[in-house]
Amino acid sequence: MKHTSTLMIAGVRSVLHLLGAASCAFVLALPAAAAPDPLGVGAIYPELDALYIDLHQTPELSFHEEKTAAKMAERLRRLGFEVTTGVGRTGVVGVLRNGAGPTVLLRTDLDALPVEEKTGLPYASKVKARNDAGEVVPVMHACGHDVHMTSWIGAATLLSRGRDRWRGTVVMVGQPAEEIVAGAAAMLADGLYTRFPKPDYALAVHDHALLPAGQVGFVPGFALSNMDTVEVTLYGRGGHGANPHRTVDPVLLAAKTVVALHTIVSREINAQDPAVVSVGSIHGGTKSNIIPEEVKLQITVRSYKEEVQKQLLAAIARVAKGEAAAAGSPREPTISVDPRGTTRATFNDEVLTARLTAVLRRTLGDENVVPFQREMGSEDFSEYGHAGAPAVLFWVGATEPQKFAEAKAKGVSPPFQHSPNFAPDRERTIRTATTTLTISALELLGKP
């Protein structure tokens, strides 16, 4: 998951402080010691555990998930699904038809991150791979996509073996490249909703370190943000650092531009509309006494509302051009939105969320199905909803409950997604995620 959640920046503050005393009591409650198992997940858990460990030890980068996709496809075939591979480059689609009824899509993401694992687990990833730039990098499932895949296969297994309990069509989508928010769009462009049964509903789960394992978090409406990655190149006139009056200094121009960009949210956006503009990368120059010709900025831009996102992008262009003109820049900045870093806000259909939350509470207990906060991270699961299917993404707790309590007592956050130390409490997390996907699908599918 593409994350810049404000929760991540406060590693030395308590979870209570991060979420607000009034809003986070639900997070601090621990799940019941004996989790309900109405579907018999325990009976298939040993095979799921073996799959999880295998996936964790063999991660692959975005759009390089060939072996991972093959593992998912092979298991779906064994369960009786009609399987198509290579959808959206490395995606997998499995279709199981079981009479007339609704069509339910269950999505998992397949890719891992260029992160060196430091968990010390006996099954820790030691994989290194070549990225798209040709560099050899360490690779780790640092965002829990191995949990998602394992639970997805768990749900596929239970739905396949329990066909007497439902009618309709199940579409299993194994999506590549979520970490670069490109896989969902690639699968949709490759005919996901035309070559295969178009879903009446789309569902997914995502693990979360700020929920104890055993709990499910729900967010009606906006749950995750729009995201655009903007690249700005500012131009100057280079020269000797001892004679700045003979140059137009793009380093100084970049510094002034960064400050000005960071006033957009505070002075131009309605305070009721969450928004983020963050400059995360500045590159320019080669030596202390050389004023360069240009400086490049990379900016992440986030909001929930499309009109706010458009306002932010327009303001960035206006500010960059204005600062360049004020500095006497020899040419206007080059401003582009990187299509590889763009996705729309994840919106959980409110009626569907209420319906599924009710059945999950009846199944897992009220104390284990809890409201959760919106975040400014992004997820391209959003694209399935924007393409025309009511959609819901549930958060599933990933931190071992005792460690969660200890972290709270010490005033620190547990290791978060994208951290080299992120290590989900795998059995509780997988069991809960499998149950959540399966119960939700059964609720939506037709009844015999």
N, C-alpha and C positions, 0 to 999 in steps of 0.2 A: 504494500500500500504506500502511495506517495504521501508522506506525512510531514507537516510542519506544525503539528498541534501545539498549542500553547502549553499543553500539559507536559510536553517533553523538555521544556527549558528549565524546569524547576526541580532538578534532581536533588536539591538540598532543602526543598520545602515539603511539608506534609501533603499527603493526598487530600486531607481535609481542607487545607488552605487552598489547594489547587482548584477544587471543585466548588468550594463555598459550603459553609457549615449547614445552610438550610437545604442545599440541593444534593448533598452527597451521602446522606445517612444510609441510603440504599446500598452504596458501594462498600460501606464499612461493615455491613452485616455479612457474616459468613454463611455459606450454603450449609444445608443439613449434612450431617456426617454420612448418612446412608442415602445416596441419591436414588430416586425412583428409577426403575428400569422396566417400564410397561411393554417395551418392544422386544425385550430379550437381547439387548445389545451385548450384554455380558457373554452370551453364547458365541458371538462372532468376534469378541474383542481380541483374542490371541492372534487371529490372522490380521486384524487391523493393526495391532501393535507391531507385528513383523513388517507390514507394509510401511508403516510410519518410519521405522528405523532405517529401512532400505532407502526410502525417499530422502530422509534427512542426510544420509551419507552420500547421496548421489545428486546433488542439486545442479541445475542448469540455468544459465542466464536467459534473459528475455529473447524470444524468437530463436532460441537454440535448444528448445525443450524436446528434442527428438526422442531421446530414450525415455524421458518422463511420459511423454504422450503415448509412446508405445506400451508402456506399463499400464496406463489408464485404459487404453483401447483393448488390450488383451483381457483385462478383468471384466470390462463391460461385455465383451463377446461371450465370455464364459457364463455370464448371467443372463444371456439371451437377448441382449440389445442388438439392434441393427447399428453398426458402427461405421462412421466415416472419419477418416483422418485427413490431415493437411488442410483443414478449414481455417482460413485466415493465416496461412503459412504453416503453423504447427499446432493448430487447435484440433480438438477431438469432439465429435458429436455422437452420442448414443441415443437411440430412440427405442422405447418399449411401448408397444401398443397393446391395450387390454380392453377393447370394446369401446363403445361410444361414451364420451364424457369429456371433461375439460382437459386441456393440455397445460402441464406444469413444467417449467424449466428450472433446473437446479444447476447453478454454476459453481465451478471451482477455478482457481487460478493455478498455473503450473510453474511459474518462474521463481527464481531465487535472486539473491542480491550479491554484488561484489563486495562482500564483507568477510573478514577473516574471523572464524569462530574462536571464541575464547571461553566457552562455557566449561571446559574440562570434562565434559560428558564422555563416557566410553564410546559412544557412537557419534562423536563430533565429526563434522565434515572436515576433510583434509583436501578437498577438491580445489584444483586451480584450473582455470580455463582462459581462453583467449577471447577478449571482448571485441566489439565491433571496430575499435580503433587499433586492433592488433596487439594490445597489451595483455600480458599474462597477469590475471588477478585471482585472488582467493574468492571462493563462492560458498555461500551459506544460505540456508533457509532461515533468515533472520526476521521474517515477517509472518511465519506460521503457515505458509502455503502448503507445507507438508501436512500440517494438521487439517487444513481445508480439504486437500485431496483424499486423505485417509477417511475423513468423515463423509465425504461425497461418495466414496466407494461403499462405506458402511450403509448409507441411505439407499444406494442403488441395490445393494444386496438384500436389504430388508424389504424393499418395494418389489423386487423381482420374486422373492420367495413368498411374499404375502399377497399375491395377485387376487386372491379370493376376497380381499378387503377393500378393493377399489376398482373403479372403471375409468378409462380415459387413456391419456398418453403422457408418458414421462420423457422429457428431453434432457439428457445429461450433457452439459456443456463444459468441456475442459478447455479453459481459455489461456492462451499464451500472453506474455508481455503485459501483465497488469502493472508491474513495477515501473514501466515507462508509459503507462496509461495509453497503450496503443493496441492491445489485443482485442478488446471488445469491438472497437470500430472496424478492425480488420476482419473479424468473423462476420459482422453484420454486412460489410461490403462484399463479402464472399458468399452472401446468400443465406445467412443463418435463418432469417425469417421467411425466406421464399423457397429454398431447397428442402427445408425441413418443416415440420408442423410449427406454425406460429403459436407461441404460448399465450394462454389466457392470463397466466401469472408467471413472474420470475422471482426466484428466491436465491439467497446466498447467506453464508455466515462468514464472519471474520473474527479471529481471536483478538483479545485485548488484554494488555497487561494490567490495566487499572480496574479490572474486575477479577474477583477470586474465581478460580476454576470451580465449575458447578453452577455458576450463575449465567443467565442470559440477559443481555441488555437490549432494550428497544427504544427507538427514537421515531415518533411519528413526524411526518413532514421532512423538512430539510435535515439531513444527517451529516453530510460531507459536502465540501465546497466545490464550486467551479475552480478550475485551475488553468492558467495560461503561463507559459514561459516566454518572456520577452527578452530579446537580445538587442542592445543598443550599442552602436559604434559611434564614438565621438571623435571628431577630426580636429587636428591642430596644425601648426606649422613648426616642425622640429628645429632643433638647434642646440647650441652649447648651453649647459646649465648655468654657466657664469654670466650669460647674456640673455636673460629671460625677456628683456624688452624687445629683442629681435625675433621673438617667437610668439606663437599662440599656444599656450601650454594646455594640452588636453588632460593632463593629470589634475591640474587645478580645476579645469572645467568638469571633470568627472566628480571631483570632491563636492563641488557646488551643486551638481546635478543630483547626486545621491541625497544630500540634505534636503533639497527641494522635493524630490520624489517622496520622501518620507513624511512630508506635510500633506500629501494628497488626502490620505484617509482622515487625518485629524481636522482638516479644514474644508474639505469638499464633499465628503460623504456623510449622509445622515447618520447620526450616532446610533439610530435604531437598526441600521443595516451593517452587519458584520462585514469587515473587509480587511485585507492584508496586502501591502506592497512591501516586499523585502528584496533588497539587492544582496544577492548571495555570492556574487563573483565579480571581481574587477581585475582586468589584465591589461597591462600597458608598460612599455619601457623595457630597457635591457641593462641600463647602467645609471649610476647615481648622477653623473654629470652630463647626461644626454636627455634633452627634452624630446619625447617621441612624437611621432606623427599622429598616433591614434590611441585610444583607450576603449576597451570593450567592457560592457556591463551585462550581466545576466540577472534577470529579475523574475521572481515568482509573484503572481497576482492571483488573489483568491477572494471569493465572495459567494453568497448563496443565490442572489437574484441575477438574472441575465442582464437586466438593465443597469445594475450596479457594476457588473463586470465590464460592460461596454463603456461606462463612464470612466472607470479606472484606466482602461487601455487608452482612451482618448486623452485623458489627463497626462499620462506618461509621455505620449507623443508630443503634446503641447509643451510640457515642461522641458523635455530634452531639447526641442527645437528652440524654445525661448532662451534657455541658458546658453546654447551654442551661439545664437545671434548676439546676445549680450557680451559674450567673450570675443566676438569678432572672428569666429571660426570660419575657415575658408570654404566650408560647405556644410550643408545640413546633415544632421546625424542620419545614419542608416538605422531604421527601426523595423524589426520583424518579430512575428509571433511564431515560435517553433512548433510546428504541428505535432511533433513527437512528445511535446509536454503540455498537451491540451486535453481537458475533459470537462464535462459539465457536472453540475451539482447532483449528488445522490439524494433523491427525494423518495422517501418511504411513503407509499400510498397510505393515507391515514385510515381509511375504512379497512383496508386489508391488514394493516398493522394491528388495529384493534381486534379484528377477528382472530388473527393468529396468536396474538398475545393472550387472549382469553383461553384458547385451547391449550397453549403451553403452560399457563398457570394451573389449569386443571390437572395437567399431566405431571409437571415438575414441582408444583407448589408455589404459592404466591411469593414466598420469601426468595425464591430462586429465579424469578422473572421480574426484572426491575427496570424502571425508567433510567435512561442514560443521557448524557449531555451531547449536544451537537459539537462537531469539531471542524477545524479548518483544514484538516487533511483532505485528500481526494482519492477517489476510487473509480475506475472506469466501469464498474458494475452499473453505474448510472446510465450508461448508454442503452442498456436493455429496456429500461423504463422509458427513456426518451424515444425509443423506437416503437413504442406503442403497447407495452405490456405493463399492467400494474405490478410494481416491484417492491420488495422489502429485503433489506439487509439487516440481519441480527448480529449483535456483538455477543461473543462467547468468552467468558472469563478464562484466562490462561495462567494466572499466577497461583501457585500452591497456597491454599488458604492460610496456613500457619506463617508462611513467608510474607504473605500479604499483610497479615496482622503485625508481624515483626517490623516490616518496612514502615507501616503507619506509626508504630510506637517510637521508632527512631527518627521520624520526620523526614523520611526519604521516599523516593518512588522506586518500585520494583524495576528491574531491567525491562526496558520498553522495546517495542518492535523497532527493527533496524539496528538494534544494539548488538555488538558481538557477543554479549552475555545473555541474550534473550533465549530462555529455555522454558517452553511451556510445560505445565504440569500435565504430561501427555495423556495419561489415562482418563482423568476427570474431564479434560478439555475435549478429547476425542469422543468420549461417551456422550457428553452434553451436546456437542455439535451434531453428532449423528442423530441423536434423538430429536433435536430441534428441526433439522432438515426433514426427517421422516414424518414426524407428527404434523408439520406444516403441510407437507405434500398430501398426506392422507386427508387432512381437513379440506383441501381444495379439490381433490379428485372426486369423481363421482362414486356413489355407493352402490354395491351390488343390489 
